[in-house]
């Protein structure tokens, strides 16, 4: 039997492209989220399954690698499939192809299942309608490193602050995962981004962000790239 893969098509719209007429990281994450949700619906453990049970899937880590930029107006296909979960971690893989069949993006993500009433992480066995032995085990991104090194705020440069507002929210009543890409990339200027090509980025979602929280974003240069860290008013790290 052929390994399961879900396919979703998107055309890069004007509002999804940056000043270079390339797909924004936040728009990329929105594509991945839409495809992941459509796949979960297709397999029977999507929103219609988890919502009545008081559960919600929340992404904890994302790693995306660009093989080439994705341009304004391009038609792309997101291919995605879930991996067999561990005790509490649900992995999901993705790759994106352009209309010529070229692979342009590879990505991996990790999710957890949350009991919305208690905030507790649930075991994968809470999803009781899946045969995980039949799952696709292929990896789209083979060298992801989920640990993003923390740094003290004294080691980084404060780039800006923001207040979480209603437009950041999704139906889980917290800032949507795609918003964090804008938060992190806003640490760079147009000039800095125009002089570089984005090859790869990873985001760790450490703590949920709620309406009226004020976040500070710090940037640290490293040998291999840059680290960004967002902290709240309690000096708790919310994202890396």
NORCOR-V873750 format. One record per backbone hydrogen bond with DSSP energy under -0.5 kcal/mol. CO is the residue of the C=O (numbers start at 1). NH is the residue of the N-H. E is the energy in kcal/mol with one decimal. If there is no record, write none. Layout:
BEGIN
co=[CO/CO]
nh=[NH/NH]
e=[E/E]
END
This chain:
BEGIN
co=[6/8/10/12/13/13/14/16/18/21/22/24/25/26/27/28/29/30/31/32/33/34/35/36/37/38/39/40/40/40/41/46/46/47/50/50/51/54/56/58/60/61/62/63/64/65/65/69/70/71/74/74/75/76/77/77/78/79/80/81/87/88/89/89/90/91/92/93/94/95/96/96/97/98/102/102/104/104/105/106/107/108/109/110/110/111/112/112/113/114/114/115/120/122/123/124/126/130/131/132/144/146/147/152/152/153/156/157/160/162/164/165/166/168/170/174/176/176/177/178/178/179/180/181/182/184/185/189/190/191/193/197/199/201/203/204/204/209/210/213/213/215/216/217/217/218/219/220/222/225/227/229/230/230/231/232/236/238/238/239/240]
nh=[80/78/76/73/16/17/17/24/21/72/18/28/29/30/31/32/33/34/35/36/37/38/39/40/41/42/43/44/45/46/44/49/50/51/53/55/54/116/114/112/205/110/203/108/201/67/106/71/23/74/12/76/99/10/79/97/8/95/6/93/124/90/86/91/111/83/109/81/107/79/104/105/77/101/98/104/67/68/96/65/94/63/92/60/61/90/58/114/122/56/116/119/115/113/126/127/128/132/134/135/146/148/149/155/156/156/158/219/217/215/212/168/169/176/173/170/179/180/180/181/182/183/184/185/186/187/188/193/194/195/196/199/66/64/62/206/240/175/213/164/215/162/231/159/160/229/157/227/225/222/220/218/238/239/216/235/232/206/207/230/228]
e=[-2.4/-3.4/-3.3/-2.0/-1.4/-0.5/-1.2/-2.7/-2.0/-2.4/-2.7/-2.4/-2.4/-1.8/-2.2/-2.4/-2.5/-2.6/-2.6/-2.7/-2.6/-2.3/-2.4/-2.5/-2.4/-2.2/-2.0/-0.8/-2.2/-0.7/-0.8/-1.1/-2.5/-2.5/-0.6/-2.5/-1.6/-2.7/-3.1/-2.6/-2.7/-2.3/-2.6/-2.2/-2.4/-0.5/-2.4/-0.5/-3.2/-2.0/-2.5/-0.6/-0.6/-2.6/-0.6/-2.2/-2.1/-1.9/-3.2/-2.5/-2.9/-0.5/-2.4/-0.6/-2.6/-2.5/-2.3/-1.6/-2.4/-3.1/-3.1/-1.3/-2.6/-2.2/-2.3/-0.6/-2.8/-1.3/-2.7/-2.9/-2.3/-2.5/-2.3/-3.3/-1.6/-2.8/-2.7/-0.5/-3.5/-1.5/-0.8/-3.4/-2.8/-0.5/-2.1/-1.8/-0.9/-0.8/-1.8/-1.5/-0.5/-0.8/-0.6/-1.6/-0.7/-0.7/-0.5/-2.1/-2.4/-3.1/-3.4/-2.0/-1.5/-2.9/-2.0/-1.4/-1.2/-0.7/-0.9/-0.9/-0.8/-2.2/-2.6/-2.8/-1.8/-1.5/-1.7/-2.3/-2.4/-1.2/-1.0/-0.5/-2.8/-3.0/-2.2/-0.9/-1.7/-2.2/-2.0/-2.8/-0.6/-2.1/-2.5/-3.0/-1.0/-2.3/-2.7/-3.1/-0.7/-2.9/-2.8/-2.7/-3.0/-1.3/-2.8/-2.0/-2.2/-1.6/-1.8/-2.5/-0.6]
END
